[in-house]
Each structure stands twice: as structure tokens, then as C-alpha cells.
Amino acid sequence: MLESLLHSLPLPLAVATLWYALPLIVSVSLVCAATRHELIRPILEHAVRFALWVIVFMAVFMGLLSLLGRLA
């Protein structure tokens, strides 16, 4: 479904919608890290690790959705 939605949008608009994920990932990572640490260095280290984990998870999920869309 997402793939058909992205194919129906012009390419610049489809890419623009993916940019909304960046501030969400940054803010969620910082808030999650700040709830576990008090010093800025551990907060930033945890935030970077968490952001990478979220990006990889989203990429794997997007790949699975793409694969399922091609199989259907």
C-alpha cells in the first residue's frame, strides 16, 4: 500500500515526505537517551546508537513491505 502511494506521488513529493522522519528520529532518540542519562556525553552517545537502530529497523521494515508488495 505504501509503495503504491509513493508511486502515485511525484518523486520530489515522495522524497519530501520521507524527510519528516528525520526530526522525529532525532527528537525521539534524544528524549529516550535523556530519560536514562544526566550528562550530555552519554545522552548523545545513546541518542546516536538509538537513532541508528531506528533507521536500520525502518529500512528493514520498508524492505519487507516492498518485497511483500512485489509478491502480491
Backbone hydrogen bonds, N-H to C=O, Kabsch-Sander energy under -0.5 kcal/mol:
donor,donor_aa,acceptor,acceptor_aa,energy
5,L,1,M,-2.0
6,L,2,L,-2.7
7,H,3,E,-2.1
8,S,4,S,-1.4
9,L,5,L,-1.0
14,A,10,P,-2.3
15,V,11,L,-2.4
16,A,12,P,-2.1
17,T,13,L,-1.7
18,L,14,A,-1.0
19,W,15,V,-1.0
20,Y,17,T,-0.8
21,A,18,L,-1.4
22,L,19,W,-0.8
24,L,20,Y,-1.0
25,I,21,A,-2.7
26,V,22,L,-2.4
27,S,23,P,-2.6
28,V,24,L,-2.5
29,S,25,I,-2.3
30,L,26,V,-2.3
31,V,27,S,-2.4
32,C,28,V,-2.5
33,A,29,S,-2.4
34,A,30,L,-2.5
35,T,31,V,-1.5
36,R,33,A,-1.1
37,H,33,A,-1.4
43,I,39,L,-1.6
44,L,40,I,-2.6
45,E,41,R,-2.4
46,H,42,P,-2.4
47,A,43,I,-2.5
48,V,44,L,-2.3
49,R,45,E,-2.1
50,F,46,H,-2.7
51,A,47,A,-2.6
52,L,48,V,-2.4
53,W,49,R,-2.1
54,V,50,F,-2.4
55,I,51,A,-2.5
56,V,52,L,-2.5
57,F,53,W,-2.5
58,M,54,V,-2.7
59,A,55,I,-2.3
60,V,56,V,-2.6
61,F,57,F,-2.5
62,M,58,M,-2.6
63,G,59,A,-2.3
64,L,60,V,-2.4
65,L,61,F,-2.4
66,S,62,M,-2.3
67,L,63,G,-2.5
68,L,64,L,-2.7
69,G,65,L,-2.2
70,R,66,S,-1.8
71,L,67,L,-1.8
72,A,68,L,-1.6
